[in-house]
Amino acid sequence: MQIETNNPQQTKELGRALGGLLQKGNLLLINGTLGAGKTTFIQGLALGLGIGATVTSPTFTIIHEYPGNPPLYHIDAYRIERETEIPELGLEEYFYGDGITAIEWPEKITAWLPEEAMEIKIDKVMNQQDKRVLTFTARGKKDYRSLLKELKRLASTGD
């Protein structure tokens, strides 16, 4: 499923809509080039989850935890350089915990990722500075497909 946004606020609002649909244990794999809007989207997720904290990119700390019900775990794998670093991070606790886990740059830790996830690819549109195309893909048997149907409905009605 693809959804276009025309500016950062719309990207954040789409994240907010998805955040309101997520359940404990959901895993989001968010891909996109530098500056594509990954963190903006995750800021919206946090709002949709009722988290009022300021969400920033955890590029240097790798993991930010935002308390809530459920909590949001924001992981940025960009600076992971060697697979030997991954076990030290205790990622399994996040992948299989009671929170929502959103991972930027998941391709850096592919071998460690569970099969069940929602992939979100954010692409910049050439010659249109703020326009983005977000592609959502359900992976595995978990019920991400019905979640995506509801997100599409919300996005088309503007609710």
ROSE-4610 file (N, C-alpha, C; in Angstrom, 1 decimal, always signed):
// ROSE-4610
residu = [M/M/M/Q/Q/Q/I/I/I/E/E/E/T/T/T/N/N/N/N/N/N/P/P/P/Q/Q/Q/Q/Q/Q/T/T/T/K/K/K/E/E/E/L/L/L/G/G/G/R/R/R/A/A/A/L/L/L/G/G/G/G/G/G/L/L/L/L/L/L/Q/Q/Q/K/K/K/G/G/G/N/N/N/L/L/L/L/L/L/L/L/L/I/I/I/N/N/N/G/G/G/T/T/T/L/L/L/G/G/G/A/A/A/G/G/G/K/K/K/T/T/T/T/T/T/F/F/F/I/I/I/Q/Q/Q/G/G/G/L/L/L/A/A/A/L/L/L/G/G/G/L/L/L/G/G/G/I/I/I/G/G/G/A/A/A/T/T/T/V/V/V/T/T/T/S/S/S/P/P/P/T/T/T/F/F/F/T/T/T/I/I/I/I/I/I/H/H/H/E/E/E/Y/Y/Y/P/P/P/G/G/G/N/N/N/P/P/P/P/P/P/L/L/L/Y/Y/Y/H/H/H/I/I/I/D/D/D/A/A/A/Y/Y/Y/R/R/R/I/I/I/E/E/E/R/R/R/E/E/E/T/T/T/E/E/E/I/I/I/P/P/P/E/E/E/L/L/L/G/G/G/L/L/L/E/E/E/E/E/E/Y/Y/Y/F/F/F/Y/Y/Y/G/G/G/D/D/D/G/G/G/I/I/I/T/T/T/A/A/A/I/I/I/E/E/E/W/W/W/P/P/P/E/E/E/K/K/K/I/I/I/T/T/T/A/A/A/W/W/W/L/L/L/P/P/P/E/E/E/E/E/E/A/A/A/M/M/M/E/E/E/I/I/I/K/K/K/I/I/I/D/D/D/K/K/K/V/V/V/M/M/M/N/N/N/Q/Q/Q/Q/Q/Q/D/D/D/K/K/K/R/R/R/V/V/V/L/L/L/T/T/T/F/F/F/T/T/T/A/A/A/R/R/R/G/G/G/K/K/K/K/K/K/D/D/D/Y/Y/Y/R/R/R/S/S/S/L/L/L/L/L/L/K/K/K/E/E/E/L/L/L/K/K/K/R/R/R/L/L/L/A/A/A/S/S/S/T/T/T/G/G/G/D/D/D]
num = [1/1/1/2/2/2/3/3/3/4/4/4/5/5/5/6/6/6/7/7/7/8/8/8/9/9/9/10/10/10/11/11/11/12/12/12/13/13/13/14/14/14/15/15/15/16/16/16/17/17/17/18/18/18/19/19/19/20/20/20/21/21/21/22/22/22/23/23/23/24/24/24/25/25/25/26/26/26/27/27/27/28/28/28/29/29/29/30/30/30/31/31/31/32/32/32/33/33/33/34/34/34/35/35/35/36/36/36/37/37/37/38/38/38/39/39/39/40/40/40/41/41/41/42/42/42/43/43/43/44/44/44/45/45/45/46/46/46/47/47/47/48/48/48/49/49/49/50/50/50/51/51/51/52/52/52/53/53/53/54/54/54/55/55/55/56/56/56/57/57/57/58/58/58/59/59/59/60/60/60/61/61/61/62/62/62/63/63/63/64/64/64/65/65/65/66/66/66/67/67/67/68/68/68/69/69/69/70/70/70/71/71/71/72/72/72/73/73/73/74/74/74/75/75/75/76/76/76/77/77/77/78/78/78/79/79/79/80/80/80/81/81/81/82/82/82/83/83/83/84/84/84/85/85/85/86/86/86/87/87/87/88/88/88/89/89/89/90/90/90/91/91/91/92/92/92/93/93/93/94/94/94/95/95/95/96/96/96/97/97/97/98/98/98/99/99/99/100/100/100/101/101/101/102/102/102/103/103/103/104/104/104/105/105/105/106/106/106/107/107/107/108/108/108/109/109/109/110/110/110/111/111/111/112/112/112/113/113/113/114/114/114/115/115/115/116/116/116/117/117/117/118/118/118/119/119/119/120/120/120/121/121/121/122/122/122/123/123/123/124/124/124/125/125/125/126/126/126/127/127/127/128/128/128/129/129/129/130/130/130/131/131/131/132/132/132/133/133/133/134/134/134/135/135/135/136/136/136/137/137/137/138/138/138/139/139/139/140/140/140/141/141/141/142/142/142/143/143/143/144/144/144/145/145/145/146/146/146/147/147/147/148/148/148/149/149/149/150/150/150/151/151/151/152/152/152/153/153/153/154/154/154/155/155/155/156/156/156/157/157/157/158/158/158/159/159/159]
x = [+0.8/+0.0/+0.9/+0.5/+1.3/+0.4/+1.0/+0.3/+1.3/+0.8/+1.6/+1.3/+2.4/+2.2/+2.9/+2.4/+2.9/+3.8/+3.9/+4.8/+5.1/+6.0/+6.3/+5.2/+4.3/+3.1/+2.2/+2.0/+1.2/+1.9/+3.2/+3.9/+3.8/+3.9/+3.7/+2.2/+1.3/-0.1/-0.4/+0.2/+0.1/+0.7/+1.8/+2.4/+1.5/+0.8/-0.1/-1.3/-1.8/-2.9/-2.5/-1.3/-0.8/-0.6/-0.1/+0.2/-1.1/-2.2/-3.5/-4.0/-3.4/-3.9/-3.0/-1.8/-0.8/-1.2/-0.7/-0.9/+0.4/+0.4/+1.6/+2.3/+3.6/+4.4/+4.6/+3.9/+4.1/+5.6/+6.1/+7.4/+7.4/+7.9/+8.0/+9.4/+9.6/+10.9/+10.8/+11.5/+11.3/+12.6/+12.5/+13.6/+13.4/+14.5/+14.5/+15.9/+16.2/+17.5/+17.6/+18.8/+18.9/+18.0/+17.3/+16.4/+15.0/+14.7/+13.5/+12.3/+12.5/+11.3/+11.0/+12.0/+11.8/+11.5/+12.3/+12.0/+10.8/+10.4/+9.2/+8.0/+8.1/+7.0/+6.9/+8.0/+8.0/+7.5/+7.8/+7.2/+5.7/+5.1/+3.7/+3.2/+4.0/+3.6/+3.5/+4.5/+4.4/+3.2/+2.8/+1.6/+0.4/+0.3/-0.8/-0.9/+0.3/+0.3/+0.0/-0.2/-0.4/+0.9/+2.0/+3.3/+3.6/+3.7/+3.9/+5.4/+6.3/+7.7/+8.2/+9.2/+9.8/+10.6/+10.3/+10.9/+12.0/+13.3/+14.4/+15.1/+15.9/+16.6/+17.7/+17.7/+18.7/+19.9/+20.4/+21.5/+22.7/+23.0/+24.3/+24.1/+22.8/+22.6/+22.0/+21.6/+21.0/+19.6/+19.2/+17.9/+17.4/+16.2/+15.4/+14.2/+13.9/+12.7/+11.7/+10.5/+9.5/+8.4/+8.2/+7.2/+5.8/+5.0/+3.6/+2.9/+1.6/+0.9/+0.3/+1.0/+2.3/+3.5/+4.7/+5.8/+6.3/+7.0/+7.6/+9.1/+9.6/+11.1/+11.5/+12.4/+12.8/+14.3/+14.6/+15.9/+16.5/+17.7/+18.3/+19.6/+19.6/+20.7/+21.8/+21.7/+22.6/+24.0/+24.4/+25.8/+26.3/+25.5/+26.0/+26.9/+28.1/+29.1/+29.4/+29.3/+29.7/+28.6/+28.3/+27.3/+27.6/+28.9/+29.3/+28.7/+28.3/+27.7/+26.3/+25.6/+24.2/+23.8/+24.4/+24.0/+24.1/+25.0/+25.2/+24.1/+23.3/+22.2/+20.9/+20.8/+19.6/+18.4/+18.5/+17.4/+16.2/+16.4/+15.3/+14.3/+14.8/+13.8/+12.9/+13.3/+12.5/+11.6/+12.1/+11.4/+10.2/+10.4/+9.4/+8.8/+8.9/+8.4/+7.0/+6.5/+5.2/+5.0/+6.1/+6.0/+5.8/+5.9/+5.9/+7.3/+7.9/+9.3/+9.4/+10.0/+10.2/+11.7/+12.1/+13.6/+13.9/+14.8/+15.3/+16.5/+16.8/+17.9/+17.9/+16.8/+16.7/+17.6/+18.0/+18.9/+20.2/+20.6/+21.9/+21.8/+20.6/+20.5/+19.5/+19.5/+18.5/+18.6/+19.7/+19.8/+19.2/+19.0/+18.5/+17.0/+16.4/+15.0/+14.0/+13.0/+11.9/+11.2/+10.6/+9.9/+8.6/+8.0/+6.8/+7.1/+6.7/+6.9/+6.1/+6.0/+5.5/+6.7/+6.9/+7.9/+7.3/+8.0/+7.6/+8.8/+8.6/+9.7/+9.2/+10.1/+9.8/+10.7/+10.1/+10.9/+10.6/+11.6/+11.5/+11.0/+10.2/+9.8/+10.7/+11.3/+12.2/+11.6/+12.3/+11.9/+10.7/+10.4/+9.3/+9.8/+10.4/+11.2/+10.5/+9.2/+8.6/+7.7/+7.4/+6.5/+7.2/+6.5/+7.0/+6.0/+6.5/+5.7/+6.1/+5.1/+5.3/+4.7/+5.5/+5.1/+5.0/+3.9/+3.7/+3.5/+4.3/+4.2/+4.1/+3.1/+3.0/+3.9/+4.6/+5.5/+5.1/+5.0/+4.7/+3.3/+2.9/+1.5/+0.7/+1.4/+0.7/-0.3/-1.2/-2.4/-2.1/-0.9/-0.6/-1.5/-2.0/-2.8/-4.0/-4.8/-6.0/-5.7/-4.5/-4.1/-3.8/-3.2/-3.0/-4.3/-5.3/-6.6/-7.2/-7.1/-7.7/-6.9/-5.6/-4.8/-5.1/-5.3/-5.7/-7.1/-8.0/-9.3/-9.2/-8.4/-8.2/-7.5/-6.5/-5.8/-6.7/-7.6/-8.4/-9.6/-10.0/-11.1/-10.6/-9.3/-8.7/-9.1/-9.6/-9.9/-8.7]
y = [-1.2/+0.0/+1.2/+2.2/+3.5/+4.7/+5.6/+6.8/+8.0/+9.0/+10.2/+11.3/+12.0/+13.1/+14.3/+15.5/+16.7/+17.6/+17.3/+18.1/+17.3/+17.8/+17.1/+16.9/+17.9/+17.8/+16.6/+16.4/+15.3/+14.0/+13.9/+12.7/+12.4/+13.4/+13.3/+12.8/+13.4/+13.0/+11.6/+11.1/+9.7/+8.8/+9.2/+8.5/+8.4/+9.6/+9.7/+8.7/+8.7/+7.8/+6.3/+5.9/+4.6/+4.3/+5.3/+5.1/+4.8/+5.4/+5.1/+3.7/+3.0/+1.6/+0.5/+0.9/-0.1/-0.8/-2.0/-2.9/-3.2/-3.6/-4.0/-5.1/-5.0/-6.1/-5.8/-4.7/-4.4/-3.9/-4.3/-4.0/-3.3/-2.1/-1.3/-1.1/-1.5/-1.3/-0.2/+0.9/+2.2/+2.5/+2.4/+2.6/+4.0/+4.6/+5.8/+6.4/+7.2/+7.9/+8.9/+9.5/+10.5/+11.7/+12.2/+13.3/+12.9/+11.7/+11.2/+11.5/+11.6/+11.8/+10.7/+9.8/+8.7/+9.2/+10.1/+10.6/+11.4/+12.2/+12.9/+11.9/+10.9/+9.8/+9.2/+8.9/+8.3/+9.3/+10.6/+11.6/+11.5/+11.4/+11.2/+9.9/+8.8/+7.6/+7.8/+8.5/+8.8/+9.6/+10.6/+11.3/+10.4/+9.5/+8.6/+7.6/+7.3/+6.5/+7.2/+8.5/+9.3/+9.7/+9.6/+9.9/+11.4/+12.2/+13.6/+14.0/+13.1/+13.5/+13.9/+14.7/+15.1/+14.0/+13.6/+12.4/+13.0/+12.5/+12.8/+11.6/+11.7/+10.6/+10.1/+8.8/+8.2/+7.8/+8.5/+8.1/+7.8/+8.6/+8.4/+7.5/+7.4/+6.5/+5.2/+5.1/+3.9/+3.6/+3.7/+3.4/+4.5/+5.0/+5.9/+5.1/+5.2/+4.6/+5.7/+5.7/+6.7/+6.0/+6.3/+5.6/+6.0/+5.0/+5.2/+3.8/+3.8/+2.5/+2.2/+1.5/+0.9/+1.9/+1.5/+2.3/+2.3/+3.3/+3.3/+3.1/+2.2/+2.0/+2.4/+3.4/+4.0/+3.6/+2.8/+2.3/+2.8/+3.3/+3.8/+3.0/+2.1/+1.2/+1.8/+3.0/+3.7/+3.5/+3.7/+3.7/+2.3/+1.3/-0.1/-0.5/-0.8/-1.1/-2.6/-3.3/-4.7/-5.5/-6.7/-7.6/-8.0/-7.9/-8.2/-7.2/-6.0/-5.0/-5.4/-6.1/-6.3/-7.0/-8.2/-8.9/-8.0/-7.1/-6.3/-5.3/-5.0/-4.1/-4.7/-6.0/-6.6/-6.4/-6.4/-6.0/-6.9/-8.2/-9.2/-8.7/-8.0/-7.5/-6.5/-5.8/-4.8/-5.5/-6.4/-7.0/-7.9/-8.5/-9.4/-8.9/-7.6/-7.0/-6.5/-5.8/-5.3/-3.9/-3.3/-2.0/-2.1/-0.9/-0.7/-0.4/-1.1/-0.9/-0.4/+0.8/+1.4/+1.5/+0.9/+0.8/+1.6/+2.5/+3.2/+2.5/+2.4/+1.7/+0.2/-0.5/-1.9/-2.8/-2.3/-3.1/-3.4/-2.6/-2.8/-4.0/-4.5/-5.6/-6.7/-6.8/-7.8/-9.2/-9.7/-11.1/-11.2/-10.2/-10.2/-10.0/-9.5/-9.1/-10.3/-10.2/-11.2/-11.2/-12.3/-12.3/-11.4/-11.3/-10.6/-9.1/-8.3/-6.8/-6.1/-4.8/-4.0/-3.1/-3.2/-2.4/-1.1/-0.1/+1.3/+1.9/+2.1/+2.8/+4.2/+5.1/+6.5/+7.0/+7.4/+7.9/+9.4/+10.2/+11.6/+11.5/+12.5/+12.6/+13.7/+13.2/+14.1/+15.5/+16.5/+17.9/+18.4/+17.7/+18.2/+18.0/+19.1/+19.0/+18.3/+18.6/+18.1/+16.8/+16.5/+15.4/+14.0/+13.1/+11.8/+10.7/+9.6/+8.4/+7.4/+7.0/+6.0/+4.7/+3.6/+2.3/+1.4/+0.8/+0.0/-1.5/-2.4/-3.8/-4.6/-5.5/-6.4/-7.6/-8.0/-9.2/-10.2/-11.4/-12.5/-12.7/-13.5/-13.9/-13.0/-12.2/-11.3/-10.4/-9.9/-9.2/-7.8/-7.6/-6.2/-5.9/-6.8/-6.5/-5.8/-6.2/-5.5/-4.1/-4.0/-2.7/-1.8/-2.3/-1.4/-1.0/-1.9/-1.6/-0.4/-0.5/+0.6/+1.9/+1.8/+3.0/+3.6/+2.8/+3.3/+4.0/+3.4/+4.1/+5.4/+5.5/+6.7/+7.8/+7.4/+8.3/+8.8/+8.0/+8.5/+9.3/+9.2/+10.0/+11.2/+11.2/+12.3/+12.3/+11.2/+11.1/+11.0]
z = [+0.0/+0.0/+0.0/-0.8/-0.9/-0.5/+0.2/+0.6/+0.4/-0.3/-0.5/+0.5/+0.9/+1.8/+1.1/+1.3/+0.6/+1.4/+2.8/+3.6/+4.9/+5.7/+7.0/+7.9/+8.0/+8.9/+8.4/+7.2/+6.7/+7.0/+6.9/+7.2/+8.7/+9.5/+11.0/+11.3/+10.6/+10.8/+10.4/+9.3/+8.9/+10.0/+10.6/+11.7/+12.9/+13.1/+14.3/+14.0/+12.8/+12.5/+12.7/+12.3/+12.5/+13.9/+14.7/+16.1/+16.9/+16.4/+17.1/+16.8/+15.9/+15.5/+16.1/+16.5/+16.9/+18.2/+18.3/+19.5/+20.1/+21.4/+22.0/+21.2/+21.1/+20.3/+18.9/+18.3/+16.9/+16.6/+15.5/+15.1/+13.7/+13.7/+12.4/+11.9/+10.7/+10.1/+9.1/+9.4/+8.6/+7.9/+6.5/+5.6/+4.9/+4.5/+3.8/+3.8/+2.8/+2.8/+3.9/+4.1/+5.1/+4.7/+5.7/+5.4/+4.8/+4.7/+4.1/+4.9/+6.2/+7.1/+8.1/+8.3/+9.2/+10.6/+11.2/+12.5/+12.6/+11.6/+11.6/+11.7/+10.9/+10.9/+12.3/+13.0/+14.3/+15.3/+15.1/+16.0/+16.0/+14.8/+14.7/+15.4/+15.2/+15.9/+17.4/+18.0/+19.4/+19.8/+19.0/+19.3/+19.2/+18.2/+18.1/+19.3/+19.9/+21.1/+22.4/+22.3/+23.5/+24.2/+23.6/+24.2/+23.9/+25.0/+24.9/+24.8/+25.0/+25.1/+23.7/+23.6/+22.4/+21.8/+20.6/+20.0/+19.1/+19.3/+18.5/+18.0/+17.0/+16.5/+17.4/+17.7/+18.6/+17.9/+16.9/+16.1/+16.9/+17.9/+18.7/+19.9/+20.4/+21.6/+21.1/+19.9/+19.2/+19.7/+21.0/+21.4/+22.3/+22.0/+22.9/+23.4/+24.6/+25.2/+25.6/+25.2/+25.6/+26.3/+27.6/+28.4/+27.9/+28.0/+27.6/+27.8/+27.4/+27.5/+26.1/+25.2/+25.4/+25.2/+25.7/+25.5/+24.0/+23.6/+22.3/+22.4/+21.6/+21.6/+20.2/+20.1/+18.9/+18.7/+17.7/+17.5/+16.2/+16.2/+15.0/+14.8/+13.8/+13.6/+12.7/+12.3/+11.4/+11.7/+13.0/+13.5/+13.8/+13.7/+14.0/+12.8/+13.1/+12.1/+12.0/+13.1/+13.1/+13.7/+13.2/+13.8/+15.2/+15.6/+17.0/+18.0/+17.5/+18.4/+18.8/+17.9/+18.0/+19.3/+19.6/+20.9/+22.1/+22.2/+23.3/+23.6/+22.5/+22.6/+23.3/+23.3/+23.9/+23.1/+21.8/+20.9/+21.0/+21.4/+21.5/+22.5/+23.6/+24.6/+24.0/+23.0/+22.4/+21.3/+20.5/+19.5/+20.0/+21.2/+21.7/+23.0/+23.3/+24.5/+24.3/+25.3/+25.3/+24.7/+24.2/+23.6/+22.1/+21.5/+20.0/+19.7/+18.8/+18.4/+17.0/+16.8/+15.5/+15.2/+14.1/+13.8/+12.5/+12.6/+11.5/+11.0/+9.7/+9.1/+9.5/+9.4/+9.8/+8.9/+7.7/+6.9/+7.5/+8.5/+9.2/+10.1/+10.5/+11.4/+10.9/+9.6/+9.0/+9.6/+9.8/+10.3/+11.7/+12.4/+13.8/+13.9/+12.8/+12.9/+12.8/+13.6/+13.5/+12.1/+11.8/+10.5/+10.5/+11.7/+11.8/+12.0/+11.0/+11.1/+10.0/+10.2/+9.1/+8.6/+7.3/+6.6/+6.1/+6.4/+5.9/+5.2/+3.9/+3.1/+2.8/+3.1/+2.8/+1.7/+0.6/-0.5/-0.8/-1.0/-1.5/-2.9/-3.3/-4.7/-5.4/-6.5/-7.2/-7.5/-7.4/-7.7/-7.0/-5.9/-5.0/-3.6/-3.1/-1.8/-0.6/-0.4/+0.8/+0.5/-0.7/-1.0/-0.8/-0.2/+0.1/-0.3/-0.7/-0.9/+0.1/+0.9/+2.0/+1.5/+1.5/+1.0/+2.3/+2.5/+3.7/+3.2/+3.9/+3.5/+4.8/+4.9/+6.0/+5.8/+6.8/+6.7/+7.7/+7.3/+8.3/+8.4/+9.4/+9.6/+10.6/+11.3/+12.2/+11.5/+12.2/+11.5/+11.1/+10.5/+10.0/+8.8/+8.0/+6.8/+7.2/+8.2/+8.6/+9.2/+9.8/+10.3/+9.2/+8.1/+6.9/+6.2/+6.2/+5.6/+6.4/+7.7/+8.5/+8.3/+8.2/+8.0/+6.6/+5.6/+4.3/+4.4/+5.1/+5.3/+5.9/+7.0/+7.7/+6.9/+6.1/+5.2/+4.1/+3.6/+2.5/+3.0/+4.3/+4.8/+5.6/+5.9/+6.7/+8.1/+8.7/+10.1/+11.0]
